[in-house]
Amino acid sequence: MRVAIGLLMQETNTFVPQRTNLETFRAVYLREGDELLSGFATARTEIPAFIDVLRSVEAEIVPLIAANAIANGTVTRAAFDDLMARMVGRLTGAGPVDGVLLALHGAMVVEDNPDAESEIVARVAEVLPPGTPIGVSFDLHGHVTPQAIQPDVFYVGYQEYPHIDMYETGERTARLLLETLARRRRPVMAFAKRPLIVSPVKARTVDEPLASIVREARRMEATGEVLHASLFPVQPWLDVPDLGFGVLVCADGDVARAQQAADRLADMAWDRRDQFEPDLTALTEAIRIGLISAGTTVVADAGDAPTGGSAADSTAVLAALLAAGADSAGRLSYLTLRDAAGASRAIAAGVGAEVNLAVGHAHSVADGKPVAIRARVLSVSDGRYQMRDAGARGMVMEQGPTAVLAIGDIRLVLRSRPAYEWDTGIYEAFGLSIRDAALAFVKSPSHFRVGFEPLAARVLTADTPGPTCPNMRRLNFSRVTRPLYPLDEFTLKGRP
């Protein structure tokens, strides 16, 4: 048995001005051929899962490419075509394969195509003999369209948000491919969608209103009604047509049953639409609560989340902390900021030095101005650390040259590149214990809760500005299909 494996991931944010090119992918990773077999070390993600399942049955693995740009602006057509040429070239050059496994995100937008994943699947399928099965794993935040339904293609989405089942999703996808090749299963897909977008801070699968829909999806699977039921509340920072809450259901040979299940789950989401309103706290109030309350207050700076496409260089939190007197509060406040020039200057000055810097908004120049600070350099490093919290445990983060600065009682981790802010390592790896802080800010809408919540006395989501803001009404949509809830109040035909 020969199975090809590949990964092409990027989560697009159309509200940021920059474009994602080939160098953007290379800055995260672009691995080809045998590099896929060893390049992920102990990371609990999809490609290692594909490899483990295929090796367990002694299948021959045909590695294609693994390219990831995390989250950023629209992908250029040139970069996309280059990556597809590499993937398809390796596939055609490898000789016949029995099946293909692809790890995709689901929300990649190319300059001339708002549904890049459907194009990826189609371009892979067109060089395969008819009937060759393709198994695709998707992130729960995918923007899924009817074009995803293609012959001999099945999809399996993450079941959890925060994303703690990336490896397990890879396992589920690979096992279904093996069952398909053994003719024990005949996966068929159905799709449903409702005109609803959900703030990621209200899309946690363990909390209502999504939790009850998730339970129904798991019940359908447990009873054998369907093979896989995947929910896609979608990441909402996409200004593209047909945005909404999607459902993909995979059944064993029964399309009608799959469609019935998909419609039921989509209707459950629509019926609960008013329950998806996020619970947000004004930034100044979040700081006030943190400085006067016992224990550590963890605050999501969701508006500047790099895993949603933000530049991670907004000074909204830093400016508000200084205005609130947090630098002389007698208790510590933590935050991160991307500023390569500032980090370079601090590193050049050396540990113990006092530096005057203007930090922030080197990339998001239209959204604010740098803030002038005087700080003492506490430590310097290459910014490399290994994630240890659930989900992406084992993944190595490369955030570039990094300096930890003390602005009185404020601790600023100044880094050169954006990186996942899912893991407590964003502070702990650089000598800052979460439990020592009165306030710890995290540029993430929800995933950070896996590692931070057990250490926190309370967790708040600040209504911060930026291209990943958690308040959907702050976004300036112009291309989405209207009406769209919660931007518009309306009813659907046949629904309350």
N, C-alpha and C positions, 0 to 999 in steps of 0.2 A: 504494500500500500504506500502510495506517495501522496503527500499532502503539502501544498504550498501555504506559507504563512506570511502575513505582512501587516504593517500598521501605518496608517496615514491619518494623523490627528491634528486638528486645530479648531478651537472654538472661536468663532468670529464675533466681534463686537463692531457693528456698523456705525456706532456713535463715536468712534475714535478716528482721528484723521490719518494715522499712519497706515501703510500697506504692509502686508506680510509677504516677504520675498524669500528666496532660497537661503539667504544668510540668516533670516529669522529662524528658519528650521534648524540650520546648522548650529546656531547659538544654543539650542536646547539639545537636540541630537538628530543626526541623519546617519543611520547605520545601514549597511548593505551586505547582502550575502551572509557569510558565516558570522559576521559581527552580531547578528541577531541572536545567535545561539549562546553567546557568552556576555553580551553587552549589558544585560539587565541585572547581573549579579543576583542578589537575594530579593529584588523588588517584587512585591505582591501585586503584580499587574497582569494584563491580558496575555502578552507574548510569553512570559514564563509559564503561564497556565497552559497555553496551547502546547508548548514544548513538553511539559510534564505529562499531559494526557496522551500525546502522540507517542512519546517514548515508552509509556506504560504498555502499549500494544505493539511496540517495536516497528512502528511506521517510519518510513523514510521521510524526513522533513526537508522540504525545499524552501530555504529562506529567501524572501524577496527583499523588501526594504522596510525600515522602521523610521519614520520621520514624524517629529512632533514639534509644534510651535506653541504649545500650551494655548493661550488665548491672546488674540491680538486683532488688528484691523483686517479688512477684506484681503483675501489672498490674490496676488496677481495671477493673471492667466499664464504668464511665462513660467512662474514658479510651479504652478499646479501641473502644467504640461510637462515640465522637466521631471517632476517627481513621478508622474504617471508613466512617462517613458521609461524611467528606471524600473518601476514596478513591473510593467507589462513586458519590458525587454528581458528581465530576469525570468519571468514566467514562461515566455515563449522559448527562451534559450535553454530551459531546464528539461525540455522533453515532456512527454505526457504525464499528467497528474490525475489522481482520482478525485481530488477535491481541493477546495481553497478555504482558508480561514483568514478573515480580515478583522482587525481591531480598528474601528472608526469612532469618531466622536458623535457625529450626527448634526452638528451645527456649523459646518464649514461653509462659508460663502466665498465664491470666486467672483472676480469683477463682473463677469457676464453670466453667472449662474448662481442663484441663491440656494441651490440644492446640490452642493458638490458631491455629497456621498452617493446620491443616486447615479451621478456620472461616473464615480469611481467604480461602483459595482458593475455598471453597464460596460465600461471599457475593459474590465477584467473578464467579464462573461463573454465578450465578443471574440476573444482569442482562445476560448475553451470549446471543446466539442459539446454539442447540445446534450443536456442532461447531467452535466457536471455540477454537483452541488457546491454552493458557496454559503458558508456560515459567517455571519457578521455580528460582532458585538457592538453595542451602542451605549453611549453615556445616557443617563436618564434625562439630561437636558437637551437632547437632540431636537432639531426642527425637522420633523418627519412629514413627508408629503406622499401623495398617492403614487408618485414615481418610484418610491421604494419597492413597490410590489412588482417584482420581476421574476421570470421563470427560474425555478431551481435555486432560488435565493431565500434564506430564512434569517431572521434577526432575533437576537436575545439582548435585552437591555439590562442595565444595572437595576437591581431591586432596592438598593439602599441609597438614601441621601441623608446625611453625609455619606460619601462614597467609600464604604468599607468593604465592598464586595467586587472590586475590579478583577482580582484573581479568580474569584468564584464565578464571575460572569464569563471569563475566558474558559473556565472548566466546563460550564454548562454548554457553551457554544461548541466546543471541541467534541464533547461527548455526543451531542446530537448529530454532529457531522458523522462520527463513527457509526452511530446507529442507523443513519441514513445510508451510508455506504454498505452496511451489512443488511440493508433492506428490512430492518426491523421497524423503521419509522418512515413515513412519507410526509415531511413537513410542508404545510401550506400556510399562507399568510392572509390576514385580513387587517384592514386599516380603518380607523375612525378618528374624527377630529371635531373639536368644538372651539368656537371663537372666544377663547379665554386665555389670558396670560397670568402667570403666578409669580409673585416676587419670590426669589429663591430663599429668603428668610422665612417664608411661610410654606415651603415645599418639603419640609423634612418628613421623611417617610414614617418616623416614629411618633409624629404629632398629628393631631387632627387639623384640618379636615382630610388630609391625604391618607392618614393611617387607615381609615376605614375602607378606602378604595383599594389600598394595598392589600388589606386582609381579604377582600373579595377576590382579588387577582390570585393570591396564594391559595385560596379555597378552590378556585377553578383548576389550578394546577394539581393540588393534592387529590382531588376527586377524579382526575383523569379527564375532566371536561375539555381541557386544552393542554398543550405541552408547555407553552410559555406565554405569559401575559405581561407585556411590557408597557409601562406608563411613561409618558414624556410630557411633564408639565412645562417643558421648554425653558431655555434661558431666554429672558425677555429682551435682551439688549440687541435685538435684531430688527431692523426696520426693513422688512421684506414682506411680500404678499403672502397671504394664507398662514400667517403666524397663529399659533393656537396650541391648545392642550391636545396632544396626540396619543393614540393607543395603537400598538401593534400586537396582534395575537397570532401565535403559531399553534396550529392544531394538526392532528395526525390524519391527514387525508380528507378532512371535512371542512371545506371553506365556509359553508353556511354556518356551522357551529362556531367557527372562528369569528365570523362577522357578527353573529349574535352576541358573543362575549365582548368583542371590541366596542360595540355600540352601548352595551350595558355599562361598561366601565367609563366610557366617555360621558354618558348621561349622568352617572353618579358625580363626576367632576363638575359638570354644568349645574346640577341641582344644588351643589354646595358652593357655588361661585362667590357668594357674599361672605363666606367664612374664610376666604383666603386673604383677607385684608391683613397686611403685616402690622405687627406691634412694634412701633418705632419710638425712639426717645430722642428729643432734641439734644444735640451735641453738648451744649452748655449744661444741660440738666444731667447728662450722663457723667460729665466730669465732676459736677457738684456732688452727685451721689457717691462716686468713687472716693472722693477726698474726705468725706465725712463719715463713711460707713466702715465697719469692721471687715477685715478680710480683704481678699482681692476681688475687685470688680473688673471683669473682662468685657471689653466693649468692641463690637464689630464695627469697623470703619468700612462698611460694605460698599460705599460709593467709590472706593479706590482699590478694588480687588483685582490684583494682577491675573488671577485665574479666571476672571471674567473679561479681561482685555484692557483694564486700566493701566496707566503707566506706573502706578505705585509711587508717584512723586507729589501727590497733593499735600499742601501744607495746612489744610483745614484743621486737622487735629492739633498740629504743633502750634499754630497761631492761637487756637482756643485754649490750649493748656497754658501758654504764656499769659494770655489775657486773664485767666482764672488764678494766676499766681501759683501754679503747680510747681514751678521751679524753686519756690521757697516754702512749700507746704509742710515740710518735715516728714513727708512720706514719698515713696518713689512712684513715678509714672513711667511706663515703657511705651515706646512706639518705634516703628520702622519707617524708613524713607529711602527712596532710590535717588541717588545723586552721585554719579560716577566722578565728577570733577571734585565735589566736596570730599568724598571718600579718599580720593588720591591726595588731596592737600593735607588731610588729617594724617594719613599714613606717612607722608613725607615729613610732617612735623614730628611724629614719633610719640610713643606712649609717655604721658605726663605733660605733654606740651599744651599750652593754651592757644586756641585758634579762633580767628574771626572768620566766619563763613556766611555766605548767602545761599541757603539750601532750598531745593524743591523747584518744581515746575520747569525743569529743563526740557521736558518732553510735552507735558500738557500746558503749553505756554498760553493757550487761550483761556484757561480755566482759573488762573490765579497768578500770583507773583511770589518769588522767593522770599523767604523769611531770614532776616539777619540774626545770627546767634553768636555768642561767645561761649566756647565750650572747652572742656579739658578732655584730652584723648585718653580713654581708659584702656583700650586694647585695639589691636589691629590683626587682621587675618586675611586669608585668601577667600573667605566666605563660603567655604565648602563644608557641608555636613550631611549626615545620613539621617533620613527621616525615621522615627522610631514609633510613632503613634499608629493606631489601627488605620487600615486603608491602604496607604502607599508605603507602608513600613518597608525599609530597605532601600528605597529610592534615594539616590544621591542628588542633593541640591547644589548647584553651582551658581551662587549669586554674585560672584566677582569680588574684587577687593572690598573689604568691609572694615569699618571702624566703629567702635562703640564710644559714644561721646556722652559726657556728663554736662548738662546745662542746669546747674544747681541740682535739684532733686529729680530732674527729668533725665531718663536714659534713652538716648537715640541710637538705634542701630542703623547706621548709614551705609548703604550697600550700592553696588555699581549696576546690578541688573535686577529686573523683577524676578520673583520666584514664588512658588507655592507658599501661601501662608496658611497651611493646614495644620502644621506640626508645631508642638511646643519648642522644637529645636530652633525656631526663629529667634528665640531669646536664650534658652537653656544652653544651646551649643556655643554661645558667645559669652558665657559666664553670668547670665542674668537669671536668677531663680524666679519663677512666676510667683511663688508664694511670698516673696519679699516685696511685691509691688502692691500699692493701693489700687493702681489702674494699669491695665495691660490692654493696649489696643491691637487689634488684629485686622488686617485688610482681607476680609473674607466674609461672605454672607452667612454661611452655616457650617461648612466642613470643619472649621476650627474647633467646634464644640466637642468633637471626639476626644481630643487631647486636652483642651483647656477647661472644659466644664467640670471635670473631677477636681480641679485645683481652685475653682472659683467659688466665692461666696454668692455671687450673682452674675448673670450674663445679660447684657443689654445690647440692642442693635441701635446704633446712632443713625439718625436720618441725615447722613452726610451726602454732599453733592458729588458729582462725578459721573462718568459714563457707565458705571455699574451701580448706580444709586438704587436702593431697595424700594424706593417710592416710584411706582410705575407712572404716576401722573407727572413726575418731573421730566420725563423723557419726551423729546420732540419728534414724535412719529409723523412721517409724511408718506410712507410707501405701504404701510400695512393695509390689509383689507379691512374696511370698516363695515358695520360696527364691530367693535372688539372690546370685550369686558376686561378690566374695569374702566377703560377710557370712555365707554358709552354704556348707557342703561338701555336694555332691550330684552326681548324674549325671543326664543326660537320657536318655530312652527311645531306645534305638538308638544311643547315643553312649557312648564310654568314659568 
